[in-house]
Amino acid sequence: MAGPGSREDTMQIRGACHCGNVAFELEWPDHVPVATRECGCTFCQKHGAEWTANPHASLHVRVANTSLVSMHRFGTNTADFHVCARCGVVTLCTSDIEGHQYAVVNTRAFEHRSMLSPPAPVDFEGEEEDARLRRRARNWIGHVVIEAV
């Protein structure tokens, strides 16, 4: 996967849903801590999701059976939560902003979690839509490839 730099300056993190239908490789900037956020919304709380993103990271997602991926959208209708319909795991969330796709990844789907910091609570309740989209464009993963395999 082509990342923002060479492989020498990135750490590769692999993950997947429980059944393996949705798998990903995340190229993360080397020597940058993998900060984890725990969203306070009811969807994330009920799914036990903890999120991470870095605008200098790259994400490559492979979906074995696209018919088994359910997209959940709520609230401002500006983000899609990718839920495996077979095992119920939410692996990522994407947002299309001005024709560009951004993403955050659920760290609970990582193969190895030892590099993670304890999750910091976040709450975006009441955030205006324009501010929300600007925050995502600034902080989320900006190089996202999702492919059916």
Residue, then its C-alpha position, 0 to 999 in steps of 0.5 A: m500500500a502506498g503511504p504518505g512516506s516510505r515503509e521505513d518511516t511507518m508502522q504497519i497495523r493490521g486488523a479485522c472484524h471477528c470473522g475476517n470479512v472486513a480486514f485492514e492495514l493501517e500505515w501509521p507514522d513511526h514514533v507517533p503514539v497511537a492515541t485512542r478515543e472513546c466516543g460518548c455517543t450511544f452507537c459507539q458505547k453499545h458497540g464498544a468502539e474505540w477510535t484512532a486516526n492520524p491525518h498522515a496515516s494511510l488505510h487500506v481496507r479489504v472486504a471479502n463480501t460487500s453484501l455482508v457490510s451494513m452501513h449505519r448512519f445517524g445524527t448529522n448523516t455525515a458519516d458511515f459506520h461500516v458494520c460486518a453483518r456476519c459478526g457485528v463488529v464495527t471496523l471503521c467509520t468514513s466521511d465524504i467531505e467535499g469529494h474526499q473520503y476520510a476515516v477513523v479505525n476501531t482499535r478494538a479490531f486491531e490484531h495487537r493492541s499493546m501500542l495503544s494509549p488508554p482511551a480518552p473520552v470524547d463527546f461531540e454532542g452539539e457540535e455544528e455540522d460545519a465544525r464537525l466536517r472541518r475537524r474530520a478533514r483536519n484529524w481523520i485518515g485522509h488516504v483511504v482505499i476500500e476494495a472488494v476482494 
